[in-house]
Amino acid sequence: MRLCSKMLSLLIFSTALIQRTKYLKMNILNKIVAHKRQEVAERKERYPIKLMEESIYFDTPTVSLSAYLRRPDRHGIIAEFKRRSPSKGDINPYAKVEEVSIGYMQAGASALSVLTDQHFFGGKNADLTEARKFNFCPILRKDFIIDEYQILEARSIGADAILLIAACLTKGELHRLASFARSLDLEVLVELHAEEELAKLSPEANVVGVNNRDLQTFEVSISHSLQLFPKLPTEMVKISESGLNDPQAIVELRRVGFEGFLIGEYFMRDERPGQRCREFIQHIHRLEQLLDGAIA
């Protein structure tokens, strides 16, 4: 009886711990969005839209993210510049945008993603502008976009595409923001975490991404992308995100039909992110050659 009692106590403790972890992780998204609303309100007062419209990038032709992801001479890697995360702390806090972004493109990446959130991720708008100066390729502004102001901001700092996270927005908000982005010649990546978010997808989106992190269990697995793939719109470019650190997984996802793969932390934890990206892409290429040879 004592053993059963101890096991029951342990089970209750474990369940409570899991529930607390879920609450904390779900709460961080709400916390980020709440902070972002305050941040945007403050930025509107300090940086009028007129100033953004005077940027040299505001009317510069954009580069198509969806087109680059479909290039046959590339493997669809969207390499991300990321200094830190709210859950894991510092990743590569002293990394230089110029060095890393050029390294990514020389490694064979299809596009760049630059985190511009400062409070939680240690990024800034100047990081994206810096990457723009040294690279002619699609650049995704990775941030928590909740307002048209941020889309004007993205255009002014040199972005070619924006991220809209379905979990942060209602269907109406997502459609409105996507339409506004397209009016500025910016492409739109909509990120999904769950099947029920498919109903929020806007036809204005160019790219749809499946985040492999389940917001209910917080497990990360490419099975999430594999399960959702058949339900994604055929006309959109499809990408997989999060937990992609195995070239074999990329090969598997490419065979299914995914055309893009957003990878940041795996590259950025290395002292030379560009070199790790190069080796990763080379490994993918070798695996696909072996697989094609075996099929032939």
Helices and strands as residue ranges (DSSP letters): H 2-46, H 49-53, H 65-69, E 77-81, E 84-85, E 89-90, H 97-107, E 111-115, H 125-134, E 139-142, H 148-157, E 161-165, G 166-168, H 171-183, E 187-192, G 195-200, E 207-211, H 223-228, G 229-231, E 237-241, H 247-256, E 260-263, H 265-268, H 273-295
